[in-house]
Amino acid sequence: MNKYEVIIYWSKEDQAFIAEVPELSGCVADGETYRDALANVETIIQEWIETAKDLGRSIPEPKGRLVYA
């Protein structure tokens, strides 16, 4: 289970829920429902971390609640 903050909101333009992880640049997923978006972003977080490791990039430590929202 990840400990990164996830922000989920409805996108009228996309007609989908969007889940963003502010601490992981570009880590975003969508879904037809709130739960779908959350499940999808969990997968994307793992892929983001695996890709960063493969590329030798640093992986930010989760900071918990942020001041983005």
N, C-alpha and C positions, 0 to 999 in steps of 0.2 A: 504494500500500500504506500502510495506516495504521500508526502507531507507538504506538497506545494499548494499554494493558494490557487483556487480555480474560480474564475468569474464567469457566470453563465447568464446570458441575456437572450431575449427574443430579437431576431433580425427580421423586420418587416420586408426588407429588400430580398433577403434570401429565403424567406418563409421557413425559417428553421431556428432552433436554439443554437447559439454559438457558445462554446466553452473556450476560454482563453487562460493561459498560464503565464502571468506577467513576468515571472522570474526566469522563464525559459523562452528566449526570443524566438518568435515565430511559431510557438507551440499552441496550435489552435485546432479545434475540431467542431463538428456540427452534428445535429441530430434532429429527427422529427419531433422528439419529445425531450424534456429536460433530462430525464434519465438516460436516454440514448446519447445525448451530447456528453454527459458525464462519463458514461462507459467508453465512448469513443475517445475522449481526451485522455483517459487512463492508458489506453493503448498507445496513443501518440506520445505521451510522456515517456513511456518505456522505450519507444523507438527513438525519441529525441536523445535520451541518455545513452543508448547503445551507439547511436551515430556519433555523438560527441566523443565517446570513448574510442571508437574506431579511428576518429580523426585526430586524437590526441588533444582534444580541447578540454578546458576545465568545465566542471559541472558545478553550478552554484548550489550552495547549501540552502535548503528550504528555510525561509525566515519566518514563516507563519503569516499572520495577518499583516497585510501591507496597507499602504495609504493610497492605492490606485483608484479605488471605487469612490 
